[in-house]
Amino acid sequence: MRRFILVVSLLLAAAGPAAAAIETSAEHALLMDYDSGQVLWQKDGMTPMPPASMSKLMSIELLFQRLKDGRVKLTDKFPVSERAWRTQGSKSFAELGNRIAVEDLIRGIVIQSGNDFCIVVAEALGGTVEGFVDMMNARAKQLGLNQSHFVNPDGLPDPPGQLMSAYDLARLSRHLIQDYPDYYHYFGEKSFVWHGITQPNRNQVLDDLPGADGLKTGHTDLSGYGITVSAKRGGQRFILVLNGLRYPQYNNDYFPNIKRSQEASRIVEAAFREFRSYPVLAPNQVLGNAPLALGVADSVPVTAVKPLSVTMQVDSHAALKTALAIDPGLTAPIVQGQKVGSFSISAPDFPTLTVPVYATQPVAKIGLIETLWRRVFHKK
């Protein structure tokens, strides 16, 4: 079961936290803690980049959304148009005029990275490919994927302009895992048989990394080799995005796919080794007292209300520091649950986390006579 923790704000340095144990030749990289959404390490992870077929995660999200709310069923069948049939690049070999079940379409997109199957889904859900692209951009905005822009449902370089950041890919992956538990398992399937042909999942990390169960690979000449990975061991899950891996010495995808898988597996293994989740706050833990002016009490206890855990490198935890900051000029009356300050957690090689704190109880304002008395004799 996913641990319940407080949603926190991350103050990220431009280059992200420096995880000394992690390096990569990828041009873009980002490691995220699944439970909290914390960015644990990044390399140009906030910059929009061509995501290639990893952008299919957005197309799948729209399909999963409609499966979840009942607008679409796994047994529904979508027609194959000439446009879908003629689509180039990686294919699932959709036959012109055929009708394909939604469950097969999912497997063809996730496992085979079928561009033709993406077009089938786009036309069925959006009316046209262009209409579906509008839906992708609108949905990305709803999900807060602010560094993403879509021009097609499959990630092909033509037309140009398809962009996502590693951060957005990680956030989208986290959303897929959290919100679609009934459908996420498709990402972990290792092969798909279509028309009697068995095709292995292009995400070879599924074979190489214990605990890996998704998500998607991508490659074009412009983007380089990329991969979005999620892996879980025990109660800990990490999401990794790599893109811009370059292997120009190879003339086919076989060896680059192995090297991409090895690179992703190496980094996720390092994450499981180097990072731990540490409890910081217990539920309703009183963190201190906020001074008040003109109250029947001179202060009010404060709490973050919900429990908080943070994920950081083991070496960083020894130097963890916390600080309580109370909003200046607090004056009664105070209502229970009113925000009165913030609580921050910092450590070496760790982005500062800041959470709001709230009054644990109401504090009434003193009467007029008492107010005057204090001002005259106590200067409060």
Secondary structure as UniProt FT lines:
FT   STRAND          9..11
FT   TURN            14..15
FT   TURN            20..21
FT   STRAND          28..33
FT   TURN            34..36
FT   STRAND          39..43
FT   TURN            45..46
FT   HELIX           52..55
FT   HELIX           56..68
FT   TURN            69..70
FT   TURN            74..75
FT   STRAND          77..79
FT   HELIX           82..86
FT   TURN            96..97
FT   STRAND          99..101
FT   HELIX           102..110
FT   HELIX           115..126
FT   HELIX           129..142
FT   TURN            143..144
FT   TURN            146..147
FT   STRAND          163..164
FT   HELIX           166..179
FT   TURN            181..183
FT   HELIX           184..188
FT   STRAND          191..194
FT   TURN            195..196
FT   STRAND          197..200
FT   HELIX           205..208
FT   TURN            210..211
FT   STRAND          212..220
FT   TURN            221..223
FT   STRAND          224..233
FT   TURN            234..235
FT   STRAND          236..245
FT   TURN            248..249
FT   HELIX           254..274
FT   STRAND          275..281
FT   TURN            283..284
FT   STRAND          286..291
FT   STRAND          299..303
FT   STRAND          308..313
FT   HELIX           314..317
FT   TURN            318..319
FT   STRAND          321..326
FT   TURN            328..329
FT   TURN            336..337
FT   STRAND          339..347
FT   TURN            348..349
FT   STRAND          350..359
FT   HELIX           368..373
FT   HELIX           374..378
//
